[in-house]
Amino acid sequence: MINVGEKSGGWISTETLFGDESMHVYNLVLDKENRLKGSVTNYFNGYAGLSARNSYRTAINEEDYIKNLKKIKRD
């Protein structure tokens, strides 16, 4: 951190509180044909958040992002 008035500076810690944290929340319903339907919400912190943000930013469009997300989940 730099204090321009006092012309002093110091180090700022860049360590994350979480090294790699992800949480997945599933809201599913089993229908009469025994199929699950619903939604998934993903939360990411730390390096997992950085990876998720980079994946989102490099996708060409929503379809490309979802295709890559499904591929990652299979691996």
Helices and strands as residue ranges (DSSP letters): E 2-3, E 8-9, E 20-30, E 36-45, H 46-58, H 62-74
